[in-house]
Amino acid sequence: MRTHYDPNYLLDMISARLGLKNDAALARELEVAAPVVSKIRHLRLPVSGAMLIRIHEVTGMQLRELQDLMGDRRQKFRLSSAQGRPAMG
């Protein structure tokens, strides 16, 4: 388990596991735009719960294992205040 948050380690391990050569190939495999991977690498975008689920779908790795690879010690993901609120009108 990593002791500090490092999404680069997670991305590197996923790329190695899938036999990918670069972030563009990783983005294609995860079906996200290449800038998403770049923003995660440069800590401008967090690894979301949705991204962890997508990585799980592609790799078969457990979510807890993926969180451990990047040093994420959260036990639960929180919804934003807008999520889960009933629609008005």
CORGIUR-V536213 format. One record per pair of residues at least 4 apart in sequence whose C-alpha atoms are under 7 Angstrom apart, sorted by the first residue. I is the first residue (numbers start at 1). GAP is how many residues later the second one is. If there is no record, write none. Layout:
i: {I,I}
gap: {GAP,GAP}
//
This chain:
i: {1,1,1,2,2,2,2,3,4,5,5,5,6,6,7,7,7,7,8,8,9,9,9,10,10,10,10,11,12,13,14,15,15,15,16,20,20,21,22,23,23,24,24,25,26,27,27,27,27,27,28,30,30,30,32,34,35,36,37,38,39,39,39,40,40,40,40,47,47,48,49,49,50,51,52,52,53,54,55,56,56,56,56,61,61,62,63,64,65,66,67,67,67,68,79}
gap: {67,68,70,66,67,68,69,68,67,65,66,67,64,65,4,33,34,63,4,33,4,60,61,4,56,59,60,4,4,4,4,4,5,11,4,5,6,4,4,4,14,4,10,4,4,4,5,6,7,10,4,24,25,28,4,4,4,4,4,4,4,5,6,4,5,6,7,4,5,4,4,28,4,4,4,11,4,4,4,4,5,6,7,4,5,4,4,4,4,4,4,5,6,4,4}
//
